[in-house]
Amino acid sequence: MLTKSLITILLALVLPATAMADNDDDEPQFGMAGLLSATNKEDLPPITLSAGMPLTDAPWELKSGTYYEFEIQGDGSQELALVGSEFFRAIWIDEIVVEGLEIRPLGLDSIEFDEAGEMEIGFIALKPGSYHLKVPGSTGETQKLEIAIQ
């Protein structure tokens, strides 16, 4: 019984290595970074948090399975937040970077700027649909970013 378990474990360790060794080209059998590779990455226009100013110039059109990065820039003119729980649940957040500190959350509901600053968010769009990010309590269309994931 112990011998069968030992053989199973050894085969599980050896077979993947032999499968990669059979590769005749110089290309690896498995993707180097998959969805996180540089060839799958797009930068989005920044979001600006400033009293009375539009968040962005245009809506975002995203493709499911693509890695995106964007910056949120707060000018400190007012304490402002962004909410968008439906959007944040339709994406996988890789990291949030604030002043060189990398945060890797399991989820996100909103973000808030109490003073001037900048953050960068990297994510993979997952669930197709229509979403938005908006300044809570605002009614103007310029305080809302429409997002479509296809």
Contacts in CASP RR format, 6 or more apart in sequence:
PFRMAT RR
TARGET T0000
AUTHOR 0000-0000-0000
METHOD contacts of the structure
MODEL  1
MLTKSLITILLALVLPATAMADNDDDEPQFGMAGLLSATNKEDLPPITLS
AGMPLTDAPWELKSGTYYEFEIQGDGSQELALVGSEFFRAIWIDEIVVEG
LEIRPLGLDSIEFDEAGEMEIGFIALKPGSYHLKVPGSTGETQKLEIAIQ
19 29 0 8 1.000
20 28 0 8 1.000
20 29 0 8 1.000
20 30 0 8 1.000
23 29 0 8 1.000
31 37 0 8 1.000
34 40 0 8 1.000
35 65 0 8 1.000
35 67 0 8 1.000
35 124 0 8 1.000
36 67 0 8 1.000
36 94 0 8 1.000
36 124 0 8 1.000
40 65 0 8 1.000
40 66 0 8 1.000
40 67 0 8 1.000
41 66 0 8 1.000
41 67 0 8 1.000
41 68 0 8 1.000
41 69 0 8 1.000
42 66 0 8 1.000
42 67 0 8 1.000
42 68 0 8 1.000
42 69 0 8 1.000
43 68 0 8 1.000
43 69 0 8 1.000
43 70 0 8 1.000
44 60 0 8 1.000
44 68 0 8 1.000
44 69 0 8 1.000
44 70 0 8 1.000
45 56 0 8 1.000
45 57 0 8 1.000
45 58 0 8 1.000
45 70 0 8 1.000
46 56 0 8 1.000
46 70 0 8 1.000
46 71 0 8 1.000
46 72 0 8 1.000
46 73 0 8 1.000
47 55 0 8 1.000
47 56 0 8 1.000
47 70 0 8 1.000
47 71 0 8 1.000
47 72 0 8 1.000
47 73 0 8 1.000
47 82 0 8 1.000
47 133 0 8 1.000
47 145 0 8 1.000
48 54 0 8 1.000
48 55 0 8 1.000
48 56 0 8 1.000
48 73 0 8 1.000
48 74 0 8 1.000
48 75 0 8 1.000
49 55 0 8 1.000
49 72 0 8 1.000
49 73 0 8 1.000
49 74 0 8 1.000
49 75 0 8 1.000
49 76 0 8 1.000
49 80 0 8 1.000
49 82 0 8 1.000
49 113 0 8 1.000
49 135 0 8 1.000
50 74 0 8 1.000
50 75 0 8 1.000
50 76 0 8 1.000
50 77 0 8 1.000
50 78 0 8 1.000
50 80 0 8 1.000
51 77 0 8 1.000
51 78 0 8 1.000
51 80 0 8 1.000
52 142 0 8 1.000
52 143 0 8 1.000
53 142 0 8 1.000
54 142 0 8 1.000
54 143 0 8 1.000
55 82 0 8 1.000
55 133 0 8 1.000
55 134 0 8 1.000
55 135 0 8 1.000
55 142 0 8 1.000
55 143 0 8 1.000
55 144 0 8 1.000
55 145 0 8 1.000
56 145 0 8 1.000
59 145 0 8 1.000
59 146 0 8 1.000
59 147 0 8 1.000
59 148 0 8 1.000
60 145 0 8 1.000
60 146 0 8 1.000
60 147 0 8 1.000
60 148 0 8 1.000
61 148 0 8 1.000
61 150 0 8 1.000
62 68 0 8 1.000
62 125 0 8 1.000
62 147 0 8 1.000
62 148 0 8 1.000
62 149 0 8 1.000
62 150 0 8 1.000
63 125 0 8 1.000
63 149 0 8 1.000
63 150 0 8 1.000
64 125 0 8 1.000
64 126 0 8 1.000
64 127 0 8 1.000
64 128 0 8 1.000
64 149 0 8 1.000
64 150 0 8 1.000
65 124 0 8 1.000
65 125 0 8 1.000
65 126 0 8 1.000
66 124 0 8 1.000
66 125 0 8 1.000
67 94 0 8 1.000
67 122 0 8 1.000
67 123 0 8 1.000
67 124 0 8 1.000
68 122 0 8 1.000
68 123 0 8 1.000
68 124 0 8 1.000
68 125 0 8 1.000
69 120 0 8 1.000
69 121 0 8 1.000
69 122 0 8 1.000
69 123 0 8 1.000
70 120 0 8 1.000
70 121 0 8 1.000
70 122 0 8 1.000
71 118 0 8 1.000
71 119 0 8 1.000
71 120 0 8 1.000
71 121 0 8 1.000
72 82 0 8 1.000
72 111 0 8 1.000
72 113 0 8 1.000
72 118 0 8 1.000
72 119 0 8 1.000
72 120 0 8 1.000
72 121 0 8 1.000
73 117 0 8 1.000
73 118 0 8 1.000
74 80 0 8 1.000
74 113 0 8 1.000
74 116 0 8 1.000
74 117 0 8 1.000
74 118 0 8 1.000
75 116 0 8 1.000
76 113 0 8 1.000
76 115 0 8 1.000
76 116 0 8 1.000
76 117 0 8 1.000
79 112 0 8 1.000
79 113 0 8 1.000
79 114 0 8 1.000
79 115 0 8 1.000
80 112 0 8 1.000
80 113 0 8 1.000
80 135 0 8 1.000
81 110 0 8 1.000
81 111 0 8 1.000
81 112 0 8 1.000
81 113 0 8 1.000
81 135 0 8 1.000
81 136 0 8 1.000
82 110 0 8 1.000
82 111 0 8 1.000
82 112 0 8 1.000
82 133 0 8 1.000
82 134 0 8 1.000
82 135 0 8 1.000
83 109 0 8 1.000
83 110 0 8 1.000
83 133 0 8 1.000
83 134 0 8 1.000
83 135 0 8 1.000
83 136 0 8 1.000
84 109 0 8 1.000
84 110 0 8 1.000
84 131 0 8 1.000
84 132 0 8 1.000
84 133 0 8 1.000
84 134 0 8 1.000
85 109 0 8 1.000
85 110 0 8 1.000
86 131 0 8 1.000
86 132 0 8 1.000
87 131 0 8 1.000
87 132 0 8 1.000
87 133 0 8 1.000
87 147 0 8 1.000
88 107 0 8 1.000
88 108 0 8 1.000
88 109 0 8 1.000
89 107 0 8 1.000
89 127 0 8 1.000
90 125 0 8 1.000
90 126 0 8 1.000
90 127 0 8 1.000
90 129 0 8 1.000
90 131 0 8 1.000
90 149 0 8 1.000
91 123 0 8 1.000
91 124 0 8 1.000
91 125 0 8 1.000
91 126 0 8 1.000
91 127 0 8 1.000
91 149 0 8 1.000
92 123 0 8 1.000
92 124 0 8 1.000
92 126 0 8 1.000
93 104 0 8 1.000
93 105 0 8 1.000
93 107 0 8 1.000
93 108 0 8 1.000
93 121 0 8 1.000
93 122 0 8 1.000
93 123 0 8 1.000
94 104 0 8 1.000
94 122 0 8 1.000
94 123 0 8 1.000
94 124 0 8 1.000
95 102 0 8 1.000
95 103 0 8 1.000
95 104 0 8 1.000
95 121 0 8 1.000
95 122 0 8 1.000
96 102 0 8 1.000
96 103 0 8 1.000
96 104 0 8 1.000
96 105 0 8 1.000
96 108 0 8 1.000
96 119 0 8 1.000
96 120 0 8 1.000
96 121 0 8 1.000
96 122 0 8 1.000
97 103 0 8 1.000
97 119 0 8 1.000
97 120 0 8 1.000
97 121 0 8 1.000
98 118 0 8 1.000
98 119 0 8 1.000
110 136 0 8 1.000
111 119 0 8 1.000
125 149 0 8 1.000
126 149 0 8 1.000
127 149 0 8 1.000
128 149 0 8 1.000
128 150 0 8 1.000
129 148 0 8 1.000
129 149 0 8 1.000
129 150 0 8 1.000
130 146 0 8 1.000
130 147 0 8 1.000
130 148 0 8 1.000
131 146 0 8 1.000
131 147 0 8 1.000
131 148 0 8 1.000
131 149 0 8 1.000
132 144 0 8 1.000
132 145 0 8 1.000
132 146 0 8 1.000
132 147 0 8 1.000
133 144 0 8 1.000
133 145 0 8 1.000
133 147 0 8 1.000
134 143 0 8 1.000
134 144 0 8 1.000
134 145 0 8 1.000
135 143 0 8 1.000
135 144 0 8 1.000
138 144 0 8 1.000
END
